[in-house]
């Protein structure tokens, strides 16, 4: 039997100044956006969540994948 690969996932919700910042990050192999089908990967869901919160979505893929949604404060259209 081969060695089992493990990926660590970190989830955080923190307050930064006037914004709430929700981040989900892992230390897996990452991905490129051209290779990823947004619907199949769940990125469409995350993008919709950011829109509903009137927030901003940032996705990076360096030494794993990281999705960050900033909302409230300066990102809220009602503020």
Contact map, one row per residue, 1 for C-alpha under 8 A:
1110000000000000000000000000000000000000000000000000000000000000000000000000000
1111000000000000000000000000000000000000000000000000000000000000000000000000000
1111100000000000000000000000000000000000000000000000000000000000000000000000000
0111110000000000000000000000000000000000000000000000000000000000000000000000000
0011111000000000000000000000000000000000000000000000000000000000000000000000000
0001111100000000000000000000000000000000000000000000000000000000000000000000000
0000111110000000000000000111000000000000000000000000000000000000000000000000000
0000011111000000000000000111000000000000000000000000000000000000000000000000000
0000001111100000000000011110000000000000000000000000000000000000000000000000000
0000000111110000000000111100000000000000000000000000000000000000000000000000000
0000000011111000000001111000000000000000000000000000000000000000000000000000000
0000000001111100000011110000000000000000000000000000000000000000000000000000000
0000000000111110000111100000000000000000000000000000000000000000000000000000000
0000000000011111000111000000000000000000000000000000000000000000000000000000000
0000000000001111111110000000000000000000000000000000000000000000000000000000000
0000000000000111111110000000000000000000000000000000000000000000000000000000000
0000000000000011111000000000000000000000000000000000000000000000000000000000000
0000000000000011111100000000000000000000000000000000000000000000000000011100000
0000000000000011111110000000000000000000000000000000000000000000000001111110000
0000000000001111011111000000000000000000000000000000000000000000000001111000000
0000000000011111001111100000000000000000000000000000000000000000000111100000000
0000000000111100000111110000000000000000000000000000000000000000000111000000000
0000000001111000000011111000000000000000000000000000000000000000011110000000000
0000000011110000000001111100000000000000000000000000000000000000011100000000000
0000000011100000000000111110000000000000000000000000000000000001111000000000000
0000001111000000000000011111000000000000000000000000000000000001110000000000000
0000001110000000000000001111110000000000000000000000000000000011100000000000000
0000001100000000000000000111110000000000000000000000000000000011100000000000000
0000000000000000000000000011111000000000000000000000000000000011100000000000000
0000000000000000000000000011111100000000000000000000000000001111100000000000000
0000000000000000000000000000111110110000000000000000000000001001100000000000000
0000000000000000000000000000011111110000000000000000000000001000000000000000000
0000000000000000000000000000001111111000000000000000000000000000000000000000000
0000000000000000000000000000000111111000000000000000000000000000000000000000000
0000000000000000000000000000001111111000000000000000000000000000000000000000000
0000000000000000000000000000001111111101100000000000000000000000000000000000000
0000000000000000000000000000000011111111100000000000000000000000000000000000000
0000000000000000000000000000000000011111111100000000000000000000000000000000000
0000000000000000000000000000000000001111111110000000000000000000000000000000000
0000000000000000000000000000000000011111111000000000000000000000000000000000000
0000000000000000000000000000000000011111111100000000000000000000000000000000000
0000000000000000000000000000000000000111111111000000000000000000000000000000000
0000000000000000000000000000000000000111111111100000000000000000000000000000000
0000000000000000000000000000000000000110111111110000000000000000000000000000000
0000000000000000000000000000000000000010011111111000000000000000000000000000000
0000000000000000000000000000000000000000011111111100000000000000000000000000000
0000000000000000000000000000000000000000001111111110000010000000000000000000000
0000000000000000000000000000000000000000000111111111000000000000000000000000000
0000000000000000000000000000000000000000000011111111100000000000000000000000000
0000000000000000000000000000000000000000000001111111111110000000000011100000000
0000000000000000000000000000000000000000000000111111111100000000000000000000000
0000000000000000000000000000000000000000000000011111111000000000000000000000000
0000000000000000000000000000000000000000000000001111111000000000000000110001000
0000000000000000000000000000000000000000000000000111111100000000000000110011100
0000000000000000000000000000000000000000000000000111111110000000000011110011000
0000000000000000000000000000000000000000000000000110011111000000000011100010000
0000000000000000000000000000000000000000000000100100001111100000001111000000000
0000000000000000000000000000000000000000000000000000000111110000001110000000000
0000000000000000000000000000000000000000000000000000000011111000111100000000000
0000000000000000000000000000000000000000000000000000000001111100111000000000000
0000000000000000000000000000011100000000000000000000000000111111110000000000000
0000000000000000000000000000010000000000000000000000000000011111100000000000000
0000000000000000000000000011110000000000000000000000000000001111100000000000000
0000000000000000000000001111111000000000000000000000000000001111110000000000000
0000000000000000000000001111111000000000000000000000000000111111111000000000000
0000000000000000000000111100000000000000000000000000000000111001111100000000000
0000000000000000000000111000000000000000000000000000000011110000111110000000000
0000000000000000000011110000000000000000000000000000000011100000011111000000000
0000000000000000000011100000000000000000000000000100001111000000001111100000000
0000000000000000001111000000000000000000000000000100001110000000000111110010000
0000000000000000001110000000000000000000000000000100111100000000000011111111000
0000000000000000011100000000000000000000000000000000111000000000000001111111000
0000000000000000011100000000000000000000000000000000000000000000000000111111001
0000000000000000011000000000000000000000000000000000000000000000000000111111101
0000000000000000001000000000000000000000000000000000011100000000000001111111100
0000000000000000000000000000000000000000000000000000111000000000000000111111111
0000000000000000000000000000000000000000000000000000010000000000000000000111111
0000000000000000000000000000000000000000000000000000000000000000000000000001111
0000000000000000000000000000000000000000000000000000000000000000000000001101111
